Amino acid sequence: MNSKKLIYVDNNATTAVDPEVFAAMKPFFCEQYGNPSSIHSFGGSVAAHINKAREQVADLLGITNRNKLGEVTELIFTSCGTESDSAAIYNALQICPKKKKVVMSKVEHPAVLNVGKELERRGYHVEYVPVDKKGRLDMERLGEMVDDNTALVSVMWANNETGNIYPVEKIAEIAHLHGALFHTDAVQAVGKIPINLSESAIDMLSLSGHKLHAPKGVGALYIKRGIRFRPFITGGHQEKGRRGGTENVASIIALGKACELAGKYIGAENSFVRELRDRLEKTIIATMPDIRVNGDIENRLPNTTCISFEYIEGESILMLLDRHGICASSGSACTTGSLEPSHVLRAMGVPYTAAHGAIRFSFSRFNTEDDVDKIIEALPPIIAWLREMSPFWNKDK
Ligand SMILES: *Cc1c(COP(=O)(O)O)cnc(C)c1O
């Protein structure tokens, strides 16, 4: 390792825990370590903190429904975004046992896409909605795919690779036209764009702590009032019998705090963070040839840019950036390590010479102007050097 300052622009892979979040969770390890299910007040008092965290998550999502006791009942804490996605999809199939079809997009995160593949192995019919070259969903095809045999439509709110934002309310309405449920993987959207579930058609929504400055290993699933829920993990009576297992108390407290802060800083995501992203993107386009930005430029998350440096390998760029202490990503972290370009860029029909050279920069409120300066300084010589060596690069152009 070198002693250079770390420049972390891989916030769609994971984020730093906010020090305020860490401070909020800390007492729940060595001091308030009681089991919230215990009868004694030492444990029992922890339950109140969990309820407060649930309120904080509900506030960020605009959940206004409460039961007679004034509690939020539409949120279940889980172990991660992946668990929330699985729980939602399997639930839909269990509560609609006669329906054997699921519709999802081709650009879902593996946490949804690979459930689709597993469902196919189990004999379900899964259809994958295509996207155009900007990664926009083919809404007409989606409309044709959803039928009376469809238990669930699952489309992400925002894409982790391109940042594309999908018209989830519209899709929920299409699903409902045919009596199907609608789930959205909102892991990348929560905290970055406003969400209001109080007047939403969305039936189920997944989120994850570590993408919004809470720790890894905690998530939540929203299930609209009136929709039945069969537990994905069966056990004790925790989470009103909907998710067994002693609560990950400290992380749940952290997720609550992170959601409170996300609400406070959502303006910054759309001003300060967006400006950092835009300045990096504009400078790259202005200073280097053969650049393309992948995705729906007008309709994407404020923190994400997916840039193709044509005719060179993204992995090589990442390795050289790493020497400058710069952490970015090529495709999604889950795709890295395989030689194929990401399934998202392939679904968009991005040409191979561009898909292989795609780098994702994803910012957070912890980035600085200086980070952008450093990247802008480090990149051009790296790109020029790799292109010099590339057999695909036309030097005489
Ligand atoms: C990170 C991510 C997930 C998985 O969340 P985990 O908490 O890591 O399981 C799911 N969907 C999207 C879009 C993600 O970016």
PDBQT file of the ligand as one rigid body, heavy atoms in Angstrom, charges set to zero:
ROOT
HETATM    1  C1  LIG A 401     -25.739  -3.669  -3.481  1.00  0.00    +0.000 C 
HETATM    2  C2  LIG A 401     -27.019  -3.960  -4.145  1.00  0.00    +0.000 A 
HETATM    3  C3  LIG A 401     -27.813  -5.045  -3.736  1.00  0.00    +0.000 A 
HETATM    4  C4  LIG A 401     -27.378  -6.008  -2.673  1.00  0.00    +0.000 C 
HETATM    5  O1  LIG A 401     -27.412  -5.465  -1.385  1.00  0.00    +0.000 OA
HETATM    6  P1  LIG A 401     -26.604  -6.221  -0.221  1.00  0.00    +0.000 P 
HETATM    7  O2  LIG A 401     -26.995  -5.511   1.022  1.00  0.00    +0.000 OA
HETATM    8  O3  LIG A 401     -25.155  -6.066  -0.557  1.00  0.00    +0.000 OA
HETATM    9  O4  LIG A 401     -27.045  -7.625  -0.238  1.00  0.00    +0.000 OA
HETATM   10  C5  LIG A 401     -29.013  -5.265  -4.380  1.00  0.00    +0.000 A 
HETATM   11  N1  LIG A 401     -29.413  -4.459  -5.378  1.00  0.00    +0.000 NA
HETATM   12  C6  LIG A 401     -28.701  -3.399  -5.789  1.00  0.00    +0.000 A 
HETATM   13  C7  LIG A 401     -29.218  -2.530  -6.884  1.00  0.00    +0.000 C 
HETATM   14  C8  LIG A 401     -27.471  -3.125  -5.191  1.00  0.00    +0.000 A 
HETATM   15  O5  LIG A 401     -26.745  -2.086  -5.631  1.00  0.00    +0.000 OA
ENDROOT
TORSDOF 0
